Amino acid sequence: MTTEEVPMQDLESAVAVIGMSGRFPGAPDLESYWANLRDGVCSLSTFTEKELLADGADAAEVRNPAYVAAQGRLADADRFEAELFGFSRTEAAALDPQHRVLLETAWSALEDAGHAPLNAPSRTGVYMGGSPTEHALAAGTDAALAASIGALQVRILTDREFLAPWISYRLGLDGPSMTVQTACSTSLTAVHLAVQALLLGECDTALAGGVAIGSVRKQGYVHYQGGIFSPDGRCRPFDEKAAGTVPGSGVGVLVLRRLEDALADGDPVRAVIRGTAVTNDGSGKVGFTAPGVDQQTAAITEAWAAAGLEPSAAQYVEAHGTGTELGDRIELEAASAAFAGGDSTGTYGGVGIGSVKSNIGHADAAAGAAALIKTILMLENATLAPTVDVTSPVTALRDSPLRLVTEAQEWPDRAGLPRLAGVTSVGIGGTNVHVVVQEGVERPARPDTASHPLVLPLSARTEPQLAALAGRLASRLRDADAPPLADVAHTLRTGRVAMPVRGYVVAAEAREAADKLTALAGGHRDTTTDPRGEAWLSGEEVTWPAPDGDVRRVSLPTYPFAGDSHGSLTLRRPPAAAEGTAEAPDLPAPAPSPESELEATVAELVIEALDLNGVADLRQTYFEAGGDSLTAVHLAGRLRDELGIDVPIQLFLEPITLKDMTNRIIEMKQNGDADGALDALLAEFEAES
């Protein structure tokens, strides 16, 4: 369907997905995620006893005959490019891995939409949700961590209620910011709320999604007869052998705008959300954790009514599909009632149904985002991806308008209607969500070659990252569907954050640009130079010329994060030290004078609070060292509680070195200076924590 064929009334109530990003088991990006889905790959991991014990698993539990050593694991979830987001190493180590990964994914989603993450549109809202984590639980019971950085700071850095506000704060987004929690349906509920906020005018752009990283460790689970987890580490939705789900991890973020705004502003439109709805089962089910039929059906029919369409227009539904006997049976009954009358005369007969949980496990709060992103990728590629590990579809499908997709199939188009699908997510506690999604609108084709050579600027934090970025962009420009070079140049100039390590190439068509970018990735500069390109290379802020004619933002490879491991807090004990090792004996040290001991103690507190490398860093001012108001209050509190020194907050604001500040603090101790106003300020913060 082209832009010209979209009725105006549909434009007014439709929302465009202009960008998205995600990481899932076996897939560090959406390109590999789609390849796995298309090829029917099961990305669930199994672990050896040695791997589990090395990651801190309990030996007795692992050797339990009912223990299943399987998980949908997110690799490198402990890594984080902290400096890019303004976190010190101490803060990054305390920050929950869910926060770290979600921040990077939000950044990538905005870049995918063609918007610079630190210069996103005004009135951008954030709607996110997350899962309970081992890191947060361990942090909440870690007295040493609370003593080190403060109980309030521990909560702010680990509690999932701050998932959305951290994104808003670090990316400078000033629209509504709220954390959503509806258990397994969390991230699709977040999408629903974001869509409603856009249609009500509460924001003009929205980030929506969720994250689930229960633990970064390799771990399995104990299978209990009658429980929700699979006895063999595989999830088989809608299969006669289905016996449970498998815990999974993941993160997914979508960038949304009203469709008419996205089209007018030249945003990419990856898909269109036509309608959404949320219901709850109330008491109409056998138990609190059980799903219910009627309100699942209602969520589906209400969403399609909001879209102005009949459910029978659907060609595919991405189900919640946990692979549990009760959950699958009730969901099939609900969906069959909603999609009754679906087209059975199409290429394959019936409405296709599937579940991504067979590929990646149950991603809990991120499950809905994983399902919606899968569906959008299928729409973009006009291909239905299979539900894997299914050999005997349940007999209930025989009398249903639904058919289980078990092999990759072309998604045929049809006259008069675009490709349309529904996505369902169901949460423990009864919150049901359904989203109607349509393929993206087509736009008139444009010339691939620019009217004159264009500067394509790139930047990163390190040389290896710049090389990686250049290589990925070169590959994209060699694709058959590579975007017009003028759009590429426009997106690189306006849709990326300028970083210190820079490069550029000059080209007039995609193949030439790809070859030069490949050379740049290999460390070879473009021999063609440009004055603005040279200014860019030298670190200047460049004012790029206005583009010739109409240009659009396009989806291009996003920033190649390369952060260090910042670990994760755990409730498990670390593996025992190897036998035969012994700690070196403590040697007696000369007794320090009281003055030097106080100086060393104060310096140590300052160094620890600001995550400095040592006393040499005390030559910086407080703010040069990365200090902020919250850290100042915490440091002042420790100085008071541990050393009996009342330090006025104003001292941290003075343009003096940390060494001089340390000397001033020592003088206060010796002279007995005090600031009574500090007590009230600290009491206020402590009360909030």
Summary of the structure (lengths in Angstrom):
residues: 689
radius of gyration: 27.5
end to end distance: 53.6
largest distance: 90.8
contacts: 2433
relative contact order: 0.13
helix: 41%
strand: 17%
